[in-house]
């Protein structure tokens, strides 16, 4: 269950230092006994950490609730639901997506899907069959704008179908939140109250992960048994014997020695696991000008520079793509290989990575449980929406170049880095050990944009030799967005938006889904600008994948023809 192997190469000395520090402070014991002094001598930091350690007891918390979880799953199936749609963002949706992909939907259970986008096309697609759907309204705070507006639209469609909407809603939230009060007052069908000291990205083994797992028909006993076995292993004092501490020591050793990019190499069956790891690692460690940059989903010609370490995951007899493994080994990249004996051990991996990420945070001398920069983009979005309410339009940033109708706008830092070059030369600012992040406010994976977006990412990787990230907005704002603004200033960002073909009004709001989506994109671009990040906003005049391919070729081609 906890098997792992280390091939440290040039990382050996740095790993030995992180290992020694953990064993010297007896971190395994300190973690599980919740000793706050190990995190900081600052009382304020200790207090903050103390309010976020509930994930260490998540397995004990959920055990007595298993009969109820199974009963609710049976109820939903018995009442004839064809679809279950989870309305959530970040930690509320990514773990369920992993469980759906890895474990699948049991025979006889409804189809299960996640809606973690405010794109009007994505919203309409996900809740178009509202009359035969149930909805999970998942929000730790209960005040996050995205699940609230998604829920408003689902409620509207249920009413139009003549259905009492509250009979089709299941709420998952913390004690005393706005959602908790609403769920009780409006008599939602089921209300699950999660421990308030479990942070969103550490909530996979709490109600936020296990309510969806039960509705999918997952074998909860096997899932939790694997997590219990991992917990036992993660209590061992020796780092070499402790799979969670070894992972954390490995990631931190890399970051402390200039290898801050952790590349995740997984079999295709675990593709969504990379999204969950991205959120956990980036949001936990990317702050105070440092952090671990998680790289997931790279394929093809993406190289492995001296700024990388790699974590390879094997699932039973299935491993990552052989070509990617061979390329990493040929480049001498330090590698940690993790073994998953079967799909049910995904529960163990959730816990291993939670322990590992918390451990890396300790070694990097940061609090891995807060997210000090996430609020920046939220505040910028709110200010833009307030302006829309007053003026009836959003303030669109001035374009520095327009090519075939595509508007290109650069941040101040990008303009300074280009030193007079035009916006179509933007990628000239990108050099190893930078990383490139492509951030798209477009319909997610099933759309016709997914392939050209991936092709753009991989073309940048091949041309520049830099590590690359990809995220759909606004989902990444609740994931890697913390790293983008709070981590080291070695990211180069391209935010892509497009005029919508169709729009949807948001019930009870003066702005639509498309306006909200654009406000979030512009707000994040402004936040990147204000934190001195090199960023480019690419706005397409229409939703045309061919136009995206064309502007990608232009940006990459013009840089490729320039001397370096």
Beta strands, then each sheet from edge to edge (+ up, - down):
strand 1: 4-7
strand 2: 83-87
strand 3: 111-115
strand 4: 133-138
strand 5: 169-174
strand 6: 190-194
strand 7: 261-265
strand 8: 293-295
strand 9: 308-315
strand 10: 335-340
strand 11: 401-403
strand 12: 406-410
strand 13: 435-440
strand 14: 467-472
strand 15: 491-498
strand 16: 534-540
sheet 1: 1+ 10- 9- 7- 8-
sheet 2: 3+ 2+ 4+ 5+ 6+
sheet 3: 11+ 12- 16+ 15+ 13+ 14+
end
